[in-house]
Amino acid sequence: MPYRRLPNTDLARLRAIEAALELGKRTALTQLAFSQQTLEKLQMFYPHLLGAIRQLNVSKQNQFDRSKEYGEIFRKSKLYLSHFLQVVNFAIAREEMKPEVIEFYGLKMNSRATPPLNLEAHILTWGEKIIDGEQKRIMKGGSPIYSPSIALVKVHYETFKEAYRQQKTLQNITNRASVKVAELREKADELIQQMWNEVENSMLHLSDDERREKASRYGIVYVYRASEQKKMEVESLQQSIVFS
């Protein structure tokens, strides 16, 4: 026997409620297979669920649309910070700068390794250290570094900081929308199950096949188990052989 399967996606939940509401419009209350109280609950709930799902989809799309540009800004900031430190290390290797100047940037003397810059937190932390360190080094009488200059490094770093702030804002909006939809899903499932139970209970006097056929008009989904589906396919194949 096929079993009833509740919607497992937001789109399926909307369709199930929409099917019930559409029948509620076209069917007299005395002929409707579920109660007026349930119909009123669905009518009140549906706009909230639809609005929340739309808001979530819009939030996800906004975040997605921004992600490519954000990724490029992140890459540029990382590149300029990395190149700046490489220039410092080259100057030290050529003995144009003393080894201890590397400490201005928060690095250990004699260290030639570039700090990790693969995460957003890395860029935020080391960007501040490198920019502040270069300013302090120059104030101590050091000559400015060019190609890239710290001014250009700072431009890309500040651009990244602003993009990071915007991206986090978009993420927070998406997270809040996701939480709202998650809360409404539970209520949606409860209402759909209540409505489907009422529909099936109103049709207990019908045969199984007739009951499922009529109940499906209310958006109820029946699914055959894998073993049942295979059995039906075998029977269908046997019948086709007999009549061929």
PyMOL commands that set and color helices and strands:
alter all, ss='L'
color gray80, all
select helices_A, chain A and resi 10-26+36-93+99-105+120-139+150-201+208-218+226-242
alter helices_A, ss='H'
color red, helices_A
select strands_A, chain A and resi 3-4+222-223
alter strands_A, ss='S'
color yellow, strands_A
deselect
rebuild
show_as cartoon
